[in-house]
Amino acid sequence: MGEKQHATNGTEASCVYNACIRHLVVDIPRAVDAISSYKRVFGAEEVEKTLDKCKVDQEVPLILHAHLKFGSAEIMLCDKFEGTSSNVQPPSTLNGTPEIVHVVTDDVDATFSKAVEAGAKELERIADQQWGMPYGKVLDPFGFFSEFRYHSQGNRLQEAGCSRTQ
């Protein structure tokens, strides 16, 4: 057999994990709108989508499952429907959301602006933070918080020759 896999903390890993994908549940019939919005804002591509066969003829069919990919990131989403586990609820039923989607990109400003243009409510405007990275937060039209930050090995302030002590 092959060598044993080890986690970075030195413990033996029993298996290899390839991804941890968020599965977002939205109010009926908003999944179609969410897919369209995430395509516009993040350039997401639709990997797979399953419609409710009984309701395919509806003007807005129920999304039982959708898988989106943008860059190396992936999410899944669906409409809340009778077959969804009763323990899984969209943000509107929780008076908030248990999810924060962290969006890490090399163009924070443009991505944040696209989200706001697509109907997200600006909660924190993009600004350089004390830890040296630009950061901002929105609440999207489907009830999920998205936090945007810059992707870099260093950070934007260091790249500009600045430091927090200046």
C-alpha positions as CSV (number, residue, x, y, z in Angstrom):
1,M,0.0,0.0,0.0
2,G,1.0,3.7,-0.2
3,E,2.4,5.9,2.4
4,K,0.2,7.2,5.2
5,Q,-1.1,10.7,4.8
6,H,-0.3,13.2,7.6
7,A,-2.2,16.4,8.4
8,T,-0.1,19.5,8.8
9,N,-0.4,19.3,12.6
10,G,1.5,15.9,12.5
11,T,-1.5,13.7,13.2
12,E,-2.3,10.8,10.9
13,A,-5.0,11.7,8.4
14,S,-7.4,8.8,7.6
15,C,-8.4,10.3,4.2
16,V,-7.6,13.1,1.8
17,Y,-10.1,16.0,1.6
18,N,-10.5,17.6,-1.8
19,A,-13.0,20.3,-1.0
20,C,-15.4,21.8,1.5
21,I,-18.2,23.2,-0.5
22,R,-20.9,25.5,1.0
23,H,-24.5,24.6,0.1
24,L,-26.7,27.7,0.4
25,V,-30.5,27.4,0.7
26,V,-32.6,30.3,-0.6
27,D,-36.3,31.2,-0.5
28,I,-38.5,29.8,-3.3
29,P,-38.1,30.7,-6.2
30,R,-35.0,32.8,-5.7
31,A,-32.4,30.2,-6.6
32,V,-32.7,31.1,-10.3
33,D,-32.0,34.7,-9.4
34,A,-29.1,33.8,-7.1
35,I,-27.5,31.7,-9.9
36,S,-27.9,34.6,-12.4
37,S,-26.5,37.1,-9.8
38,Y,-23.5,34.9,-8.9
39,K,-22.7,34.5,-12.6
40,R,-22.8,38.3,-13.1
41,V,-20.9,39.2,-10.0
42,F,-18.3,36.4,-9.8
43,G,-18.2,35.1,-13.3
44,A,-19.5,31.8,-12.0
45,E,-20.0,28.9,-14.4
46,E,-22.8,26.5,-13.9
47,V,-21.4,23.0,-13.4
48,E,-24.7,21.2,-12.8
49,K,-28.3,22.0,-12.1
50,T,-31.3,19.8,-11.2
51,L,-34.9,21.1,-11.6
52,D,-38.0,19.7,-9.9
53,K,-39.3,17.4,-12.7
54,C,-42.9,18.0,-11.6
55,K,-42.6,21.7,-12.0
56,V,-40.3,22.1,-15.0
57,D,-43.2,23.8,-16.9
58,Q,-43.5,26.5,-14.3
59,E,-42.4,30.0,-15.3
60,V,-39.7,29.9,-12.6
61,P,-38.9,26.2,-12.0
62,L,-37.8,25.0,-8.5
63,I,-34.0,24.4,-8.3
64,L,-33.4,21.2,-6.4
65,H,-29.6,21.5,-6.7
66,A,-27.2,23.8,-8.5
67,H,-23.4,23.6,-8.5
68,L,-21.4,26.7,-9.4
69,K,-17.7,27.2,-9.8
70,F,-15.8,30.5,-10.1
71,G,-12.0,30.2,-10.2
72,S,-11.1,27.5,-7.7
73,A,-14.1,28.3,-5.5
74,E,-17.3,26.3,-5.6
75,I,-20.8,26.6,-4.0
76,M,-24.0,24.7,-4.2
77,L,-27.4,26.1,-3.8
78,C,-31.1,25.2,-3.9
79,D,-34.5,26.6,-3.3
80,K,-36.1,25.7,0.1
81,F,-38.8,23.2,-0.8
82,E,-40.8,20.5,0.9
83,G,-38.1,17.8,0.4
84,T,-35.3,20.0,2.0
85,S,-34.4,18.9,5.5
86,S,-36.4,20.7,8.1
87,N,-33.2,21.6,9.8
88,V,-31.9,23.5,6.8
89,Q,-33.5,27.0,6.4
90,P,-32.9,30.0,4.2
91,P,-31.6,33.2,6.0
92,S,-35.1,34.8,5.9
93,T,-36.4,32.3,8.4
94,L,-33.5,32.8,10.8
95,N,-33.7,36.6,11.0
96,G,-30.1,36.6,9.9
97,T,-27.7,34.0,8.4
98,P,-25.4,31.4,9.8
99,E,-23.2,31.8,6.7
100,I,-20.5,34.3,5.8
101,V,-19.0,33.8,2.3
102,H,-15.4,35.0,2.2
103,V,-14.5,36.2,-1.3
104,V,-10.7,36.4,-1.8
105,T,-9.7,38.1,-5.0
106,D,-7.0,40.2,-6.6
107,D,-9.5,42.8,-7.5
108,V,-11.5,43.5,-4.4
109,D,-12.8,46.9,-5.5
110,A,-14.3,45.7,-8.8
111,T,-15.8,42.6,-7.3
112,F,-17.3,44.5,-4.4
113,S,-18.8,47.1,-6.9
114,K,-20.3,44.4,-9.0
115,A,-22.0,42.9,-6.0
116,V,-23.5,46.3,-5.0
117,E,-24.6,46.9,-8.6
118,A,-26.3,43.5,-8.5
119,G,-28.4,44.5,-5.5
120,A,-26.2,43.7,-2.5
121,K,-26.5,46.1,0.4
122,E,-23.2,47.7,1.3
123,L,-22.5,47.1,5.0
124,E,-18.8,48.1,5.1
125,R,-17.1,49.9,2.2
126,I,-13.8,48.5,1.0
127,A,-11.1,50.1,3.1
128,D,-7.5,49.2,4.1
129,Q,-7.7,47.6,7.5
130,Q,-5.3,47.7,10.4
131,W,-4.1,44.2,9.4
132,G,-2.9,45.7,6.1
133,M,-5.6,44.3,3.7
134,P,-8.5,45.9,2.1
135,Y,-11.8,44.5,3.4
136,G,-15.5,45.2,2.9
137,K,-18.8,43.5,3.6
138,V,-22.2,43.2,1.8
139,L,-25.5,41.5,2.4
140,D,-26.6,40.0,-0.9
141,P,-30.2,40.0,-2.1
142,F,-30.6,36.3,-1.0
143,G,-29.7,37.0,2.7
144,F,-26.0,35.9,2.7
145,F,-23.2,38.1,4.0
146,S,-20.1,38.3,1.7
147,E,-16.8,39.6,3.0
148,F,-14.3,40.7,0.4
149,R,-10.6,40.8,0.8
150,Y,-7.5,41.1,-1.3
151,H,-5.5,38.0,-2.4
152,S,-1.8,38.4,-2.2
153,Q,1.2,36.7,-0.6
154,G,1.9,40.0,1.1
155,N,-0.7,42.7,1.2
156,R,-1.6,45.8,-0.7
157,L,-0.1,48.3,1.8
158,Q,3.2,46.5,1.8
159,E,3.2,46.3,-2.0
160,A,2.7,50.1,-2.0
161,G,5.7,50.5,0.3
162,C,3.6,51.4,3.4
163,S,3.6,49.9,6.8
164,R,1.2,50.2,9.8
165,T,3.8,52.1,11.8
166,Q,4.3,54.9,9.2
